[in-house]
C-alpha cells in the first residue's frame, strides 16, 4: 500500500473536486484573495512593523503565552483592539481556524447547547465536533428557526455561533439574530473574519454596522489575514470570558504565542484603518456600486458570489478570465459550498476600471 489514498483521489478527479496548489502569479489582477483593503501590499506598514520589532531584543514569541511568550507587542495590540471595538479584554491567537476550534471546544460544556448557523466556517464545525454539549445547526440566517431553537433550549447555557459576513455567500447576519441572543442571554460568538475592516461606520464590523454595543456575553473573533493584511487572529470578550479561555482554550495554552511581526503589522494596519476610515469607506462603496450596476448583485461587503452550479464549468470560467483579462477570481467547489461558485473579491487594490471590465466580461460568459 504505497499509495493508500489512490481511490479517494481518483474519485475527487472524476467529480471535478480535485484540488492543487499553484504558485501565485503576480502578473494577474488578484480578485481571489481576502486582502480586502489591499494592505498586504502596503510597504509603509511593513516598514513600521519592522521598526517596532527593532525596539526589542527579540523578534519571536519563543513560547506559549502562559509560559513566557506573552509579549508587549501582543498586549499593545489587544488593548488597541478593545478600545476600537468596545470590549473589555482581548487575546491574540495563531489563526482564525484555531481560534474558532479553540473557542467552541472550550466554551461548549456538557449540558450546554450550541446553536450554529449551517453555513458557519469549517473551523467552527470542526470545533463543534470536539465539544461535549448538544450541537444544533439552524437554517442559514433563518430568524424564526433560530428563535424556535432558542426557546427549546431555555433553561440551559446556550452558545450561539454566527458570522458577521459569511465567507462564501457574502451576506450579513440578520440584526434580529444578534438581538434575540441578547434577549435570551445566550453567549454569542461573532466570527468577524470577513466583516471587520469592511463594514460599519468605523469599519470595525457587524456590531459597528448595526450600532450594537457589546455585552458581557458577546465574543468577537476576527482574523488578521484578511482586511488587516497580516496573519493571525484575535478574540475580544468580557474579562470573565477571557479569563476562562486563558484557562481552558487549548489553542492558547498549548500553542506558541502568535508571531510578533504579524501582530505588529496588524496593529499598524488597525491604525491605518482608523486614520483613513472615510477614504476606505468611499472606495468600498464605489466598488459595491459597480457590482450592483453591472452584475445586479447587492454586496454587504466585498465578496461577490456568482453561482455557477457545475464544478468543471466554474474552473473553465476561471480560466477564461485569467487568459482573456489577466484577472484571477476564486473557483469554489463542493464541499466548501453547496453549489459551485465564482467568488470575486472587489479588493480596493483593483482599479474601478479593471473591476468594471471584469464584471462586464462576466455578464457575457456567465449564464444566469
HUCORWO-V353868 format. One record per pair of residues at least 24 apart in sequence whose C-alpha atoms are under 6 Angstrom apart, sorted by the first residue. I is the first residue (numbers start at 0). J is the second residue. D is the distance in Angstrom with one decimal. If there is no record, write none. Layout:
BEGIN
i: [I;I]
j: [J;J]
d: [D;D]
END
This chain:
BEGIN
i: [15;15;27;27;28;28;29;30;30;30;30;31;31;31;31;31;33;34;34;34;35;35;36;36;36;37;37;38;39;48;48;59;60;62;63;63;63;64;68;76;86;87;87;88;88;88;88;89;89;90;90;91;91;92;92;92;93;93;93;94;94;95;95;96;99;100;101;101;101;104;104;105;105;107;108;111;111;112;113;113;113;114;115;115;116;157;158;158;158;159;159;160;161;162;162;163;163;163;163;164;164;168;169;170;186;186;187;187;188;189;190;191;191;192;192;196;227;227;229;229;230;301;301;302;303;303;304;304;305;305;306;307;307;308;308;309;310]
j: [310;311;325;326;326;327;327;327;328;343;344;327;328;329;343;344;225;225;226;228;226;346;226;346;347;347;348;228;228;263;264;259;256;255;254;255;256;256;256;266;236;237;238;235;236;237;238;234;235;233;234;232;233;232;233;257;231;232;257;231;232;222;232;122;123;126;248;249;250;129;130;247;248;132;132;156;157;157;157;158;159;159;159;160;161;185;185;186;187;187;188;188;189;189;190;190;191;194;205;193;194;304;302;299;216;217;217;218;218;219;220;220;221;221;222;226;265;268;261;265;261;344;345;344;342;343;341;342;340;341;340;339;340;338;339;339;339]
d: [5.4;5.7;5.0;5.3;4.5;6.0;5.4;5.4;4.9;5.5;4.8;5.9;4.4;4.7;5.9;5.6;4.8;4.7;5.3;5.8;4.9;4.7;5.5;6.0;5.1;5.8;5.0;4.8;4.2;5.2;4.9;5.7;5.7;4.8;5.5;4.1;4.9;5.3;5.6;5.5;5.7;5.1;5.8;5.7;5.5;5.6;5.2;5.5;4.3;5.5;5.3;5.8;4.2;4.9;5.3;5.8;4.7;5.9;4.9;4.1;4.8;5.3;5.1;5.0;5.2;4.1;5.2;5.9;5.3;5.8;4.6;5.7;5.2;5.6;5.2;5.0;5.9;4.9;5.9;4.8;5.8;4.8;5.8;4.7;5.7;5.0;5.7;4.6;5.9;4.8;5.9;4.7;5.4;5.4;4.4;5.9;5.0;5.6;5.4;5.5;5.3;5.8;5.1;6.0;4.8;5.9;4.8;5.9;4.8;4.9;4.9;5.7;4.8;4.7;5.0;5.5;5.6;5.5;5.5;5.7;5.6;5.7;5.2;5.0;5.7;5.0;6.0;4.7;5.3;5.0;4.4;5.6;5.2;4.7;4.6;5.6;5.6]
END
